[in-house]
C-alpha cells in the first residue's frame, strides 16, 4: 500500500508475474505510479474492472458491485461451479465399504474439483474439503459426504455467497493492521 500526496493506492502481487494495482485511475499519484511501472516492466495488458462484465484473473472472475452503498470488488467462480458435474456416490450413506479403485479415482477427482473454488472464494467449506481428503482409504460414507459438500457449494453459489467481497477500509477509523499466521500462538511474547 502506498500513500502519495494524500492519495490512497494498493499494489498487490498475486503470482510470480501477475499483480494488481488499485486506486483512483484519475488521481495523479496513480497515473504516476502506473507510468513508472510501465517504464520498469513490460506489462502485456492492463485490465479495468466494470460493473457489467466479469474480468478473468488467474482463473477467478472479478467485477465491481455495490454493497451497502459502497463500491466493492467481487471475486467469484460462478461459471466454474455451474460446470461441476453431479457426483454419483456409490452405496448407501451409512455404508462403510471401501471404495473400489475406480470409485476412489472419481472421489479424488471430484474432491479436487471442489477444492479449487473453496480455496479461492468459499473458505467456509475449507474444513470439509480437508476432512474428506484425510487418509488414503475412502468409504461409501466419504463419497456421500462429498456429494453433500458439492450440493452445499452449489447452494452457496445460488444464494450469491460463493464469492469474496473486497471492501474499502475506512482509514480514519483504522487502529491496527497486522499480518500473522498460526505460529503466533506458539511463540513467546
C-alpha positions as CSV (number, residue, x, y, z in Angstrom):
1,X,0.0,0.0,0.0
2,X,1.3,3.4,-0.9
3,X,0.2,6.8,0.2
4,X,1.3,9.6,-2.1
5,X,0.2,13.2,-1.8
6,X,-3.0,12.3,0.0
7,X,-3.8,9.6,-2.4
8,X,-4.5,6.0,-1.4
9,X,-3.3,3.2,-3.6
10,X,-2.6,-0.5,-3.3
11,X,-0.3,-2.8,-5.3
12,X,-0.6,-6.5,-4.6
13,X,1.5,-9.3,-6.1
14,X,-0.7,-12.3,-6.6
15,X,1.6,-14.6,-8.5
16,X,5.2,-14.6,-9.9
17,X,4.3,-12.4,-12.9
18,X,0.8,-11.3,-12.0
19,X,-0.3,-8.4,-9.8
20,X,-3.0,-5.9,-9.1
21,X,-2.8,-2.1,-8.8
22,X,-5.8,-0.5,-7.1
23,X,-6.6,3.2,-6.9
24,X,-8.4,6.1,-8.5
25,X,-7.2,6.0,-12.1
26,X,-7.9,9.7,-12.5
27,X,-5.6,10.5,-9.5
28,X,-2.2,12.0,-10.3
29,X,-0.4,9.7,-8.0
30,X,-2.0,6.6,-9.5
31,X,-1.1,7.8,-13.0
32,X,2.5,8.5,-11.9
33,X,2.9,5.0,-10.4
34,X,1.4,3.3,-13.4
35,X,3.8,5.2,-15.7
36,X,6.7,4.1,-13.5
37,X,5.6,0.5,-13.6
38,X,5.3,0.7,-17.4
39,X,8.8,2.1,-17.7
40,X,10.3,-0.6,-15.5
41,X,8.3,-3.7,-16.6
42,X,6.8,-4.8,-19.8
43,X,3.1,-5.0,-18.9
44,X,1.3,-7.0,-21.6
45,X,-2.2,-5.9,-20.8
46,X,-3.8,-3.6,-18.2
47,X,-7.3,-4.5,-17.3
48,X,-10.0,-2.5,-15.7
49,X,-12.9,-3.8,-13.7
50,X,-16.5,-2.9,-14.5
51,X,-20.0,-3.5,-13.1
52,X,-21.3,-5.1,-16.3
53,X,-18.7,-7.7,-17.2
54,X,-16.5,-10.1,-15.3
55,X,-12.8,-9.9,-15.8
56,X,-10.9,-13.2,-15.6
57,X,-7.8,-13.0,-13.5
58,X,-5.8,-16.2,-12.7
59,X,-8.9,-18.3,-13.2
60,X,-11.1,-16.2,-10.9
61,X,-13.7,-13.7,-12.2
62,X,-13.6,-10.2,-10.8
63,X,-16.1,-7.2,-11.1
64,X,-17.4,-4.2,-9.3
65,X,-20.6,-4.5,-7.3
66,X,-22.4,-2.1,-4.9
67,X,-22.9,-3.4,-1.4
68,X,-24.5,-1.3,1.4
69,X,-23.9,1.9,-0.6
70,X,-20.2,1.2,-1.2
71,X,-18.4,0.1,-4.3
72,X,-16.6,-3.2,-3.7
73,X,-14.7,-5.7,-5.7
74,X,-16.2,-9.2,-6.1
75,X,-14.2,-12.3,-6.8
76,X,-16.2,-15.4,-7.8
77,X,-16.1,-18.7,-9.7
78,X,-19.8,-19.0,-10.6
79,X,-19.2,-20.4,-14.1
80,X,-16.8,-23.0,-12.8
81,X,-19.2,-24.1,-10.0
82,X,-22.1,-24.3,-12.5
83,X,-20.0,-26.6,-14.7
84,X,-19.2,-29.0,-11.9
85,X,-20.8,-32.4,-12.8
86,X,-23.1,-34.1,-10.5
87,X,-21.4,-36.8,-8.4
88,X,-23.0,-40.3,-8.0
89,X,-21.9,-41.6,-4.7
90,X,-21.8,-45.4,-4.6
91,X,-23.5,-47.5,-2.0
92,X,-25.6,-46.1,0.9
93,X,-24.6,-43.1,3.0
94,X,-24.0,-45.4,6.1
95,X,-22.1,-48.0,4.1
96,X,-18.5,-48.4,5.4
97,X,-17.4,-50.4,2.4
98,X,-14.1,-49.3,0.9
99,X,-14.4,-47.5,-2.5
100,X,-13.0,-49.5,-5.4
101,X,-10.0,-48.2,-7.3
102,X,-12.2,-46.6,-9.9
103,X,-14.6,-45.1,-7.3
104,X,-11.6,-43.7,-5.4
105,X,-10.3,-42.1,-8.6
106,X,-13.7,-40.5,-9.2
107,X,-13.9,-39.4,-5.5
108,X,-10.5,-37.8,-5.5
109,X,-11.2,-36.1,-8.8
110,X,-14.4,-34.5,-7.6
111,X,-12.8,-33.5,-4.3
112,X,-10.1,-31.6,-6.1
113,X,-12.6,-30.0,-8.5
114,X,-14.5,-28.8,-5.4
115,X,-11.2,-27.7,-3.7
116,X,-10.5,-25.1,-6.4
117,X,-13.4,-22.7,-5.7
118,X,-13.4,-23.4,-2.0
119,X,-9.8,-22.3,-1.7
120,X,-10.5,-19.1,-3.6
121,X,-13.9,-17.9,-2.8
122,X,-15.7,-20.2,-0.3
123,X,-13.4,-20.5,2.7
124,X,-16.2,-21.6,5.0
125,X,-16.1,-25.0,3.3
126,X,-12.3,-25.5,3.6
127,X,-12.5,-27.7,6.7
128,X,-14.9,-30.0,4.9
129,X,-12.6,-30.4,2.0
130,X,-9.7,-31.0,4.3
131,X,-11.6,-33.6,6.3
132,X,-12.7,-35.5,3.2
133,X,-9.1,-35.5,1.9
134,X,-7.6,-37.2,5.0
135,X,-6.2,-40.7,4.7
136,X,-5.8,-42.9,1.8
137,X,-8.8,-45.3,2.3
138,X,-12.2,-43.9,1.4
139,X,-15.6,-45.4,2.0
140,X,-19.1,-45.0,0.6
141,X,-19.8,-42.8,3.6
142,X,-17.0,-40.5,2.5
143,X,-18.5,-40.4,-1.0
144,X,-21.9,-39.4,0.3
145,X,-20.4,-36.7,2.4
146,X,-18.6,-35.4,-0.7
147,X,-21.9,-35.4,-2.6
148,X,-23.4,-33.3,0.2
149,X,-20.4,-30.9,0.0
150,X,-20.9,-30.4,-3.7
151,X,-24.6,-29.7,-3.1
152,X,-23.7,-27.2,-0.4
153,X,-21.2,-25.4,-2.7
154,X,-23.8,-25.1,-5.5
155,X,-26.4,-23.9,-2.9
156,X,-24.0,-21.2,-1.7
157,X,-23.4,-20.1,-5.3
158,X,-27.2,-19.9,-5.9
159,X,-27.6,-17.8,-2.8
160,X,-24.8,-15.5,-4.0
161,X,-22.5,-16.5,-1.2
162,X,-19.8,-18.3,-3.2
163,X,-17.7,-15.1,-3.6
164,X,-15.3,-12.9,-1.8
165,X,-16.2,-9.2,-1.4
166,X,-13.3,-6.8,-1.0
167,X,-14.4,-3.6,0.7
168,X,-12.6,-0.4,1.3
169,X,-11.2,0.1,4.7
170,X,-12.1,3.4,6.4
171,X,-8.5,4.6,7.2
172,X,-9.7,7.3,9.5
173,X,-11.1,4.6,11.8
174,X,-8.3,2.1,11.4
175,X,-6.3,1.4,14.5
176,X,-4.1,-1.6,13.7
177,X,-3.5,-3.8,10.6
178,X,-1.3,-6.8,11.0
179,X,-0.4,-10.0,9.3
180,X,0.0,-13.2,11.2
181,X,0.0,-16.9,10.8
182,X,-0.8,-19.8,13.1
183,X,2.7,-19.8,14.6
184,X,2.0,-16.6,16.6
185,X,0.2,-18.7,19.2
186,X,3.2,-20.9,19.7
187,X,5.8,-18.2,20.3
188,X,6.7,-16.4,23.5
189,X,5.7,-12.8,23.9
